[in-house]
Amino acid sequence: MSVTPVKVLKAAFCQVAVVDDLRVNVENAISAIRNAVKTKSGVKLVVLPETFNCPYGTEHFRKFSEPVPSGYTCQKLSKVCKELDIFLIAGSIIEIDEQGKLYNTVTIWNPKGELIGKHRKIHLFDISVTRNGGCIFKESSVLTPGDKPTIVTIEGRKFGIGICHDIRFDELAKLYALEGCQAIIYPSGFDVCQGEMYWKLLQQARAIDNSCFVGMICAARDSSASYVDYGHSMLVNPWGDVLVEAGEGEETVFVDFDFSIIDDYKRELPILSQRRTDLYGVNYKKF
Ligand SMILES: NC(=O)CC(=O)C(=O)O
């Protein structure tokens, strides 16, 4: 059954704090979701950060891993979506499959509490940066990468899903745009060092180049943690305007996706249809 696309979608980005206790993190996320829906009427989409139920660190991933969708966290998320009649892009959790392999996985839920999509992080965060205080991380030491892009339909609008480091790969964003996505959402756990340099810039670049909304939703900053999240959850429109930006601490920010701006942008700056596909293209396997 096709749904008439909504003109405006009201959303909440919950920049939750994460501690070393899965159940506390899940309860905290669920109360942030409940408060968001209570605080602002009409909220239909809620988004959570990367690894919202687990501290972001390879040493924690196996201990916090759960099967999808039968695990504790997924069951709780499904229930709250049904109770509140909302869509949820549920940041990520560490998924364990039948073979014991681990993935960094975003689950996406509809208001019936059904799982409508699952994105396993495609580009694992393996870096060794020395600038601006530096950051070394090697997700691939414990995680397996996902092998396909993920598009979900929310209120008749197509959303592309990525996770944090996935935003650095412009071909993935282009693929989503060419498949008709009007928003790309990246639940994230950006490190402070990277955040100061690239957080806003990357979102503006992906949004402007792909004529769509781009959002990154981060966990709250905890300067005493071994990995310090940047915060600053944000949504950018195709013009590169920052529509909303959280601070550093625990906070929920609200924003409207007004899809008419996509049509305006595409009419005034029709870059997607001006591509010289006789000269170049984005090659991708169908999914
Ligand atoms: N979690 C990540 O993938 C972090 C990241 O991309 C960063 O730059 O920080």
The ligand as a Tripos MOL2 file, in Angstrom:
@<TRIPOS>MOLECULE
LIG
    9     8     1     0     0
SMALL
NO_CHARGES

@<TRIPOS>ATOM
      1 N1         32.3210    6.1480   15.0610 N.am      1 LIG1
      2 C1         32.9510    6.6210   14.0060 C.2       1 LIG1
      3 O1         32.8290    6.0780   12.9030 O.2       1 LIG1
      4 C2         33.7740    7.8370   14.2780 C.3       1 LIG1
      5 C3         34.1590    8.7420   13.1880 C.2       1 LIG1
      6 O2         33.8560    8.5760   12.0140 O.2       1 LIG1
      7 C4         34.9690    9.8850   13.5940 C.2       1 LIG1
      8 O3         35.5300   10.5410   12.7160 O.co2     1 LIG1
      9 O4         35.1060   10.1950   14.7780 O.co2     1 LIG1
@<TRIPOS>BOND
     1     1     2 1
     2     2     3 2
     3     2     4 1
     4     4     5 1
     5     5     6 2
     6     5     7 1
     7     7     8 2
     8     7     9 1
@<TRIPOS>SUBSTRUCTURE
     1 LIG1         1 GROUP 0 **** ****
